[in-house]
Amino acid sequence: METLCEFELAVPYTSWRPTAMALSANRAQLAVGTLHRDPRREPSGLLVEQFQLTPQAAGAEFPPMGDWIVLAAPGGEPPGNPDAWISRLEPRFAQLLVVLLVGYGPTHGDWRGWVIERGRVQPLAGFRIVGPGMIHAGRLPARPDDSPERWSRVRGALGERTFAKVRGSKVAVIGCSRSGTLIAAELAALGVRELALLDGDKIEPHNLDGMILASETDLGQPKAIALGRRLVEFRPDLLVTAVTTPFASRESAARLAGSDLIVTCVDRDTPRLRAARWAREQIVPHLDIGAGVTRAATGERQLAADVRLLLPGPGAGCVLCCGGLGDRAQAEYELHAPRGALPRRPEEAWNARGRLGSLIPLNSLAVSTGVQSWLDLVEGSLRASVWHRLRWVPGRGLDVNAGLVAGATGCGGCGTA
């Protein structure tokens, strides 16, 4: 007997597209994969990173308590229940099995999905294809817009479909200083539903020239809390979660649950690497933004920024293989060292390695480039990971080198073989 929808599936576009194409070419095939649960999402998440094509599948091929999925495009009329598939697949009693059937209807866009566990059958709440278009097929009703005039210009510029996706998004921002403040403000102005702000540092005098929403009354306050307070004043309907515990803690991981995008605006490689791995595990796009003014070996000032929007899934690229880490060995050590371990090297000051400071105009260029790249992804025109390198040449203007990127061979971060 079917009950309430409790589970939603998430799969990266880089795995979904070739699998769906193969199934449409040969409808007798099945695609199977291993599921990972994320109970902190709402509905509870079932995550699958990769599929394997096979003519047959059975519960005996998986661990007795393993969770797995069968994806098929059988054609014909959609079944009203999964009984025939349960008899065919014979899932073990303690296994959780998802049966997802796609490709029905005149446009081949309809689907049926069920979750089977311990003899209980319930409809799948929906599934998300994380990538171009950020596709979400679900049974849950869309939330009505109770303030159409408030968002009329943004809706007009983005279009109804893209605006609805932005309006329902949750974004996690790690690092709430200069670029972090700017991107949180831009996302709030675009209408995102929820922001999770993570930063354990407190506001110091040297932060005030770059945190546009902070004032001297905020000195000594945690950055995430001060920023969150200002954002709620700007948009009272915005859901803001401020986290001041370390990114590696259970509390911060729980507060990130259900995010549609994770953003890093950090000076250190360790949180950048941790975010990249979290994004892969949770099947979430990762936007990494770095900007600064440095002194070149020739003595000239360099105003430069790197903006990477990296999609989840095998071979899509990550900060390990797309130039995002200055010292991977140091980041790996800090990531895995036990609490209280001696540092591998002394912590560097913010102005080490020729760094002179930062400028709001440069940070704004980088942040707006990143946000627009995300909007392109949500709209569907961006089809792969993208990397923008921005350089402002005094007296000449802006140089931009941009291109789509993919994972490097042998990268362990994004699963590139």
Order of alpha helices (4+ residues) and beta strands (2+ residues): beta-alpha-beta-beta-beta-beta-beta-alpha-beta-beta-beta-beta-beta-alpha-alpha-beta-alpha-beta-alpha-beta-alpha-beta-alpha-beta-beta-alpha-beta-alpha-beta-beta
